């Protein structure tokens, strides 16, 4: 998540409405005792919108005093899936390096 509690800027591919929608998941997670006491939360990701939205929701919940300590969020992307997408040509040849 960058330095401190700052969120990274999107690489330009995120859908702002989607990120705002995923933010509600962060609020819901903040209400769960197991989550607020966790050190790390693993989030399956592709473009990062889900991770970004959950982070925004958790940060806002923390700022509202719902819980005291923000768990670290870790993006998890199965490498095999990425290689299959690249091999299938779903991502244009010119942008392969940007996605590796």
N, C-alpha and C positions, 0 to 999 in steps of 0.2 A: 504494500500500500504506500510505498514511498517513505519519506522521512516524517516522523511524528504521526499526526492524525490527518495529514493531507491526502486527498485522493488524487491519483494520477489523472491527467487529462486524457480524454478519449483519443484514439488514433483516427477519429473521423468517421468510423463505421458504425458507431453506436446509434441506436434509435432512442432519442431522449424520452419519449413516452414509455418505451419498454423499460428503461432504467428506472423511471419513476414508479412504474407498476411493480417492478421487482423490489423496490424499496419497502413495500409493505411486508415482504418476507423478512426483512431486517427487523421491522417492528415486532412481528410475530415471534421471531427467534429471541428477541430481547425479553420477552415475557416468560421464556422457559428457563427454569433454574439450571438445568444441565448445560445450557448454552452460555449463560452469563458467568458460570464458573469454569468454563472451558478455557484452555490455553490457546487452542488452535481449532479452526473450523475449516474443513476441506470443502471446496465448492467445485463441482464439475463445470467446466467452462469451454467455450469455443471462441466467441468474439469478446467475451468478458462482460457483457451487459448484466448477466445474473450476478456475477461477483460485484460489479460496481454498484448495482442497486442494493444488494444486501449490505454492502459496506456503508452506503449512504444512510440506510435505515438504522443500522446499528449505531452509527455515529450520532444521528439525531436523537435516538433513544437515550444514549449515554449523556448527551448534552441536556436532555430533559430530566435527568436524574433517575432513570429507570434502573440503571445498574452502574457500578463504579469503574469497572475495568473492561476495556475493549479487547476481545480475543483477536489473535492474529488470523487473518483470512489467507488461505493458500489456494491458488488456482490449480486445478488438476485437469490435465488434458491427456487422454490416452494417445500415446505416440502412434500406435498402429492406425488409429482412425485418420490422423493427419496424413500419414503416408498413403493410405488408400485414396483419400480425396485427391492428393497430388497426382497419384498414378492414374486415376480415372480422368484426369484433365478437367475436373470441376473448377479448379482455380486456374486462371489463365497462366500460361507459361511465363509471361513477363512479370507476374507477381509472386512466383514461387518463393524467391529469396526473401521476400517481405514476410512470409508466413512461416518460415523455418526458425 
